[in-house]
Each structure stands twice: as C-alpha cells, then as structure tokens.
C-alpha cells in the first residue's frame, strides 16, 4: 500500500485537514436541515412506546427484528431532556459515530500510511458518510456502514500482514458485529473483504483474527438477547415471513433501476483506477468485494428501497477513493501510454464518477413526502392523536412527531394487509393459501378496531389510491369503529377523517 511521500510539507497537510473538516461540516449542516426520515421517525416512536411500557411484537408490531428498535433507543433516552429532541440526538449521535469510526480507521491504517494520506482518506470518508447519504442519513444501512468501516480497513491492513494492538481489532470487530446484527445480509460485505485479505496473504489466518471473533461474539450475544428478552419476535416471525418477506420487486426491475447502473459505473471506474495505479489492487479490491456484498444484500432484500442500496454505492465510492489516494501512477500499455490518452481516460472517469455519484444522491432522496398534511391536521387538533389506514408509512410519520402528536396505532401502516393483497393479486394460489392471506388481513383489521376504540384518535388518515376505505368497511367491526368519524378533506391522495363528536364540520368532500 503506497502512502505517499513521508516528508510531506505542512501546507498540504493543513489544506487537507481543512478540506476534511469542511466536508464534515457541510454534511452536518445538510443532516440538520433535512426532514427526519420516515423509518427513523417510526423507530423513534417505537422506542418511546417501549420505554413507556408497551412491549414490541405484543402491543406494537414491527416488520424488522428488535435491533431496529434498539439502535435508536439511545437517541430516545438522550432526547428526553429539555430543549432537545430524539430527532436531534439521532443526528448528533450519528455524527459522533462517524468521527469515531474514521478515527479508528486512521489508527488501523497508521502503520501503512502517512498523515497526509490519512487526511485525504478522511476527506473521502467524510464525504461518503455525511454528504453522499442525503435522504438516507441515519437510516440503518447508513449506520451499519459507519459501524463496519473500521473492520474493512482492518481487512486491508491484515492483507499487508500488519500487526496491530488488540483493542483496535476488538473495537472493529464489535462494529462489524453491530452491522451484522442490524441486518444479517451485511455478513456478505464483511466476508467478502476478509476473503480478499486471505487471498492476499495466501493464508486463512485473516479469517480467524481477533476482530472476527469479536464480530461473531457480538452477533451471538444479540441472538441471545432476542431469544431471552424479545421472545414475542420469534412468535411474530410467521407473520413477517408470510406477509412481508415475499413481497419483492421483480429482479429485472432491481437490475435496471438507477442504483444498479450507478454501482456498475462506480465499480468499473474503480477497477480501472486500481489497474492504472500501482500498489492498490488489493486494497481497492477488498472494498469492491465488500461493495459486491452490499449489492447482493440489496438484491436479497428485494424491496428496491433507496436506503438499501446505500452500502453498495458507498463502498464503491470508497474503493475509487482508495485507488486514487493510495496508488501511484504506473506505465500503461498501448494507446494509454500517451499523455493525451491518459488525460482523456481520467476526464471520462471523472465525468462518469460525478454522474454516478450525483444520480446516487438523487436516488437517496426519493421517498413519500406528505408534509402537505401537516397544516390541515394541525388545524383539527394542536397535538393530535393520529392513526392511518394505508400501506405507506410516510403518511403518518414524521407528521405525527412534527405536530408533537401521539401515534395510537399498533403498526406503522397496514403492511400486513398490503402484503397479503399483493400476493393475492399475483394469483396461482390454492384455497388454503387464500384462506391464510385472509387471516393475515384479519390481523390488521383487528388491530385497527382495537386502536380506534382504545386510542380514540383525533384524526384518521386514509389513503385513497388503493381503496383502503372500502377494505376497512368490508369488515363489520371496523366499519362500526369508523362510524364515529367523518371526512374533512383530501390532501395529496389522503383523506383526513376526524371524530364526528368533535363537532368539526366537513370543509370539503373527501
């Protein structure tokens, strides 16, 4: 691994230090100006309900394992003080985690690189972790990459047979274990990086280093926590398995959507850069292998949601940065040996990179945005109790939190019924399978009846795109529960209903 000139002048060092801090500051400002992600808002709400005594998977239900809730509990606890909110604490804690992650990466790479090189890598790392995420900042995938990055740096160091103190290895392993606890799919990224290190060393030693044991112990400890503290999740797994996991985008769509094209471009440019520069093939190759693991995770999950593509794209950008920063130019064969050809190749690579990175950042911002509901809902009640009947989590969050209201639903949306409907529309089902899907939809209806009667929401938000009102009224108990509500107006495809007894007359037909 080339580390650049050891006798670097002070001016470039300060210049790169200022650049790194500037990139971090820009990313931090972007994070604080951005609206809270819908999933993050919901998981904060779940954490608050859990601390209030409600039991996950018994009183409130989530399609993801307990780590999704536990991950945001520190922000919920820290955000209980005056003058601070859990949303603010999420950003503060994630920014602190980025600083800690890159500091640990610098410690791991210190034997291989000089200070100037590490500052250049830090600038690239700050860009990838603070600026690139845009709309997926603080999502679980974003946090997983932050947590796992020192492990990937350590895999590069191990490939060079660097011996490190035990504590950086343990910390890197704990971070990797956290990432895999967030989503088991990320074992593919970590495993791919370790495999490259083992190939580089021509020995399986990289597979049994202390960081691997620390990562494995973290995952085992999490599994024990799930079985002992959250046994209800195990009982709820059949619903997740039957209503949530089978709902996937077609493989053709996943392969032709923007993130795949951006990933292929970034991977191609990274591979070319690693080939064109001396001494970085294995380091860039390890990151590219981890990026490929992220791509496999994206395909395995099959939802096609923007945040799920962040690991593959972030690691591809880091691979390109490693090739550009760590390597040194080497003689190229044929036409590329000419200066004009090298300049042209660099220009094409730069244009492709800027295009792919820009497309990725735009892709990460794509999500449902129903902020137009805020004003009319607030007009009905200053701090409303809210419920929704919809498949879209973005209808209820972060609206409820922004209005300092109370979410009285047991679920974030009708994802159980929506999954059953999707599978039913695909056809080819036996009578037993149809009965089972109807039973799944009945779960959602029972939850809604309970939430309306016990939570007494001030406002019910009902999506009109898929006839959710008709679906609800097809059940006599749910229709009776809704009888005490009437439509006020429809905004952005969402009908706003309020309690008739509240004495609020209808302003517009829903």
Secondary structure as GFF3:
##gff-version 3
##sequence-region A 1 510
A	DSSP	alpha_helix	10	33	.	.	.	ID=ss1
A	DSSP	alpha_helix	38	51	.	.	.	ID=ss2
A	DSSP	alpha_helix	67	78	.	.	.	ID=ss3
A	DSSP	alpha_helix	86	109	.	.	.	ID=ss4
A	DSSP	alpha_helix	115	126	.	.	.	ID=ss5
A	DSSP	pi_helix	127	131	.	.	.	ID=ss6
A	DSSP	three_ten_helix	134	136	.	.	.	ID=ss7
A	DSSP	alpha_helix	140	159	.	.	.	ID=ss8
A	DSSP	alpha_helix	166	182	.	.	.	ID=ss9
A	DSSP	three_ten_helix	184	186	.	.	.	ID=ss10
A	DSSP	alpha_helix	187	201	.	.	.	ID=ss11
A	DSSP	three_ten_helix	204	208	.	.	.	ID=ss12
A	DSSP	alpha_helix	210	229	.	.	.	ID=ss13
A	DSSP	alpha_helix	231	239	.	.	.	ID=ss14
A	DSSP	pi_helix	240	245	.	.	.	ID=ss15
A	DSSP	alpha_helix	251	256	.	.	.	ID=ss16
A	DSSP	alpha_helix	258	276	.	.	.	ID=ss17
A	DSSP	beta_strand	277	278	.	.	.	ID=ss18
A	DSSP	alpha_helix	281	301	.	.	.	ID=ss19
A	DSSP	three_ten_helix	306	309	.	.	.	ID=ss20
A	DSSP	alpha_helix	310	326	.	.	.	ID=ss21
A	DSSP	beta_strand	328	329	.	.	.	ID=ss22
A	DSSP	three_ten_helix	334	337	.	.	.	ID=ss23
A	DSSP	alpha_helix	339	364	.	.	.	ID=ss24
A	DSSP	alpha_helix	373	380	.	.	.	ID=ss25
A	DSSP	beta_strand	385	389	.	.	.	ID=ss26
A	DSSP	three_ten_helix	393	395	.	.	.	ID=ss27
A	DSSP	alpha_helix	399	402	.	.	.	ID=ss28
A	DSSP	beta_strand	406	407	.	.	.	ID=ss29
A	DSSP	alpha_helix	415	426	.	.	.	ID=ss30
A	DSSP	alpha_helix	431	455	.	.	.	ID=ss31
A	DSSP	beta_strand	459	463	.	.	.	ID=ss32
A	DSSP	alpha_helix	468	473	.	.	.	ID=ss33
A	DSSP	alpha_helix	476	482	.	.	.	ID=ss34
A	DSSP	beta_strand	485	491	.	.	.	ID=ss35
A	DSSP	beta_strand	494	499	.	.	.	ID=ss36
A	DSSP	three_ten_helix	500	502	.	.	.	ID=ss37
###
